[in-house]
Each structure stands twice: as C-alpha cells, then as structure tokens.
Amino acid sequence: MENTFAYEQAKRRAAAKLSFLFHLAVYIVVNLLLMTINLVTSSSHLWFIWPLMGWGIGLIFHGLGVVLFNGGMNIKERMIRRELEKAASIKGTSAP
C-alpha cells in the first residue's frame, strides 16, 4: 500500500511540474509574440510590458505552488496522512 501511495504522490508531483513547464512555455511564446507586435506597430509606447508583468506574477505563484506545496499534495491529503499515522501508532501497527 505504501508503494501505491508513493507512486500516486510522485505522479501528482510530476504532473504539477509538467503543468508548470507548459505554462512557462506558453508564457514565453505569447509574450514574445506580443512584444513583436508592439515593437512593429508602435515602438514609442511599450504596452507589452503590462501583460508580461501581470501574467508573470501568476507564473511566479504557479511555480511557488509547485515547489512549496509538494506538487499537488494539498493540506487535506497531508492531514489525512498524519491522522493515519497517528491511528497506526496507537494501534501499534505500521502506517499505510
């Protein structure tokens, strides 16, 4: 049972990292396109900076979520795990 749990955790972390990398790739491509459009049409007013910064803030939070919150293992799952470990230690058995 521990292997299944570890596998599911690893699977969630890998999915979260892949999701972040996809988000980063889309961010780069779209913002390069916006920058190109801006510089070609009206280089005197640089408006591409605003979507770059706004979306960049979202990207930073996405990255922090992947790194700090264990790639998808949310608080509820951690609490369940802790409760299972407590119950197992009370019964004198090993945790799942």
Buried (B, 14 or more C-beta within 10 A) or exposed (E): EEEEBEEEBEEBBEEBBEBBEEBEEEBEEEBEEBBEEBEEEEEEEEEBEEBBEEBEEEBEEBBEBBEEEBBBBEEEBEEEBEEEEEEEEEEEEEBE
